Amino acid sequence: MNEISKLRLKQAHENLKLFSDLDIRAAAVTGSVAKGYADDNSDIDTIIMLNNNLTQKDFDKIISDAKASGGDFYHGSREEGFAVYFYIDGVRCDFGFGHYSETETLINEMLTKPEVDLTKHLMISGLIDGYILKGQSWLEPLIKKAETEYPKELQVLLVNYFKKFHPEWAVEKMTIDRGDILYYYESIVEMTGNIIGILCGLNKYYHPGKLKGVEHTLQKMNIKPRDFINRYNFVLSAEKNAALKEMFSLVRETFDLIDKHLPEVSTQRSRDILEMVLRKR
């Protein structure tokens, strides 16, 4: 953990004093600060889980104080949970408030009725990688449950959801040959994102919900293409024909990983599409 992250965590502890009158069951910092790679531009993301819904007075005060600091109200409601942001000592501090039962329900439903809802995955993965500020005896076992009881059905759902790739010829012809630079990079990012989604399933990880900061997750994975991070960085900077060749090598290696580690998911249809060639008249 770098020094800026340590300073931000110290500030996060101090920030909780703003809400000392609330009945807080647990609180956790998520994002780059919790993961240990924050920089001077990083904000502090804090989830606050309450024992009871806020009174209208407390709700109004939080929003008023946020606005007075230069921040504002994001979205949500007093009854269903909400998010605000403050500026505290020059640092942007985001707070999400909700009843503790919402966290329990989120995790329990994902374990019993798995789904590919990336917002829910983002919330769970955020807690797993998070730093607990308060309520460790309640929150830590819940997080451990999410990790250790990760269902096989969720693995299958994630891999099936993300193993969708266009034919290699189509990407080449419709991006490089046409000189469509935006579609070229869109295709590269989409394929990289799909591989990452597959790797989350293979490694029994909840999807981080976005590509920002995803290298932290990838570095912890045991199952991934050889030298994956360096290779997709090469793809994003290399000459386009060489980049696409490497990109599709990564896709094929990812299919091989599915065959090896999750054989109940067939890759045959995806492989057939990848090799499909346009029939010319």
MOVENLIN-V483122 format. One record per backbone hydrogen bond with DSSP energy under -1.0 kcal/mol. NH is the residue of the N-H (numbers start at 1). CO is the residue of the C=O. Records with the same first field share a line. If there is no record, write none. Layout:
BEGIN
NH: CO + CO
END
This chain:
BEGIN
2: 36
6: 2
7: 3
8: 4
9: 5
10: 6
11: 7
12: 8
13: 9
14: 10
15: 11
16: 12
17: 14
18: 15
19: 16
20: 17
22: 19
24: 22
25: 49
26: 49
27: 134
28: 47
29: 131
30: 45
35: 31
36: 32
37: 32
42: 39
44: 92
46: 94
47: 28
48: 96
49: 26
50: 98
51: 23
59: 55
60: 56
61: 57
62: 58
63: 59
64: 60
65: 61
66: 62
67: 63
68: 64
69: 65
70: 67
71: 66
72: 85
74: 83
77: 81
81: 77
82: 97
83: 75
84: 95
85: 72
86: 93
88: 91
91: 88
93: 86
94: 44
95: 84
96: 46
97: 82
98: 48
100: 50
102: 99
104: 100
105: 101
106: 102
107: 103
108: 104
109: 105
110: 106
111: 107
112: 108
113: 109
117: 115
121: 117
122: 118
123: 119
124: 120
125: 121
126: 122
127: 123
128: 124
129: 125
131: 29
133: 27
134: 27
139: 135
140: 136
143: 139
144: 140
145: 141
146: 142
147: 143
148: 144
149: 145
155: 151
156: 152
157: 153
158: 154
159: 155
160: 156
161: 157
162: 158
163: 159
164: 162
168: 274
171: 167
172: 168
173: 169
174: 170
177: 172
180: 175
181: 179
184: 180
185: 181
186: 182
187: 183
188: 184
189: 185
190: 186
191: 187
192: 188
193: 189
194: 190
195: 191
196: 192
197: 193
198: 194
199: 195
200: 196
201: 197
202: 198
203: 199
204: 201
205: 200
214: 211
216: 213
218: 214
219: 215
221: 218
228: 225
231: 227
232: 228
233: 229
234: 230
235: 231
236: 232
237: 234
238: 234
243: 239
244: 240
245: 241
246: 242
247: 243
248: 244
249: 245
250: 246
251: 247
252: 248
253: 249
254: 250
255: 251
256: 252
257: 253
258: 254
259: 255
260: 256
261: 257
262: 258
265: 262
271: 267
272: 268
273: 269
274: 270
275: 271
END
